[in-house]
Amino acid sequence: MRIPVDAVIQPKKAKLPHLPVLIEAKSAGDFTNVNKRRKEEATKINQLKATYGEQVVFVLFLCGYFDAAYLGYEAAEGIDWIWEHRKGDLEQLGL
């Protein structure tokens, strides 16, 4: 199965075999569109876990307007996020 993601990055200190961090970039100019599309990320994380196992690290790289309802929905699905203005959060993933 092919599951598209925007970026695949192997942590600097990863010991093989180690799955890379999978990153999906999301941009939103307002709150309306993001709530229509939030189920897509839930489907994607479920497909990734079914294919590669529970150890998959999938994060959203967010730029723009994302409200608490959107973030809560993603968190409930086990999806974490990084804000574009807080790129230092990538260091917590070992990147």
C-alpha positions in Angstrom: 0.0 0.0 0.0 1.3 3.5 -0.9 0.5 6.1 1.7 1.7 9.6 0.7 3.3 11.9 3.3 5.0 15.3 2.7 8.3 14.5 4.4 10.2 11.5 5.7 13.1 12.2 8.0 15.3 9.8 9.8 16.4 11.1 13.3 20.1 11.8 13.6 20.8 9.2 16.2 18.5 6.5 15.0 19.7 2.9 15.1 18.5 0.7 12.3 16.0 -0.7 11.9 14.2 2.5 12.9 11.2 4.0 11.2 11.7 7.6 10.1 9.5 10.4 11.3 6.6 11.0 8.9 5.5 14.6 8.5 2.4 16.0 6.9 2.4 19.8 6.2 -0.9 21.6 6.7 -1.7 25.2 6.0 -4.9 27.0 6.7 -6.1 30.6 6.1 -9.1 30.2 8.4 -10.7 27.7 10.7 -13.4 26.4 8.3 -11.4 24.3 5.9 -9.3 22.5 8.5 -12.3 21.0 10.2 -13.5 19.6 6.9 -10.2 17.8 6.3 -9.3 16.6 9.8 -10.6 13.1 9.2 -8.1 12.6 6.4 -5.2 12.7 8.9 -7.1 10.2 11.2 -7.5 7.8 8.2 -3.8 8.3 7.3 -2.5 7.5 10.8 -4.7 4.4 11.0 -3.4 3.2 7.7 0.2 3.9 8.7 -0.2 2.0 12.0 -1.9 -0.9 10.2 1.0 -1.1 7.7 4.0 -0.3 9.8 2.9 -0.9 13.4 2.1 1.2 16.5 5.7 2.6 16.6 5.0 4.9 13.6 5.7 8.6 14.4 3.4 10.8 12.4 3.3 14.5 13.1 1.6 17.5 11.5 3.6 20.6 10.6 1.0 23.4 11.0 1.0 26.8 9.5 -1.9 29.1 9.9 -5.2 28.9 11.8 -6.0 25.7 13.7 -8.4 25.9 16.6 -8.7 23.8 19.8 -11.4 21.6 18.2 -9.1 20.6 15.4 -6.1 20.0 17.7 -8.2 18.1 20.1 -9.5 15.8 17.4 -6.0 15.1 16.1 -4.7 14.5 19.6 -7.5 12.0 20.3 -6.3 10.1 17.2 -2.8 10.0 18.6 -1.4 12.6 16.2 1.0 15.3 17.5 1.9 18.5 15.8 4.6 21.1 15.4 3.9 24.8 14.7 5.8 26.4 11.8 6.9 29.2 14.2 8.3 26.7 16.7 10.6 24.6 14.5 12.7 23.9 17.7 10.0 21.3 18.4 11.6 19.2 15.8 14.6 18.7 18.1 12.3 16.9 20.5 11.9 14.3 17.8 15.6 14.0 17.4 15.6 15.9 14.1 
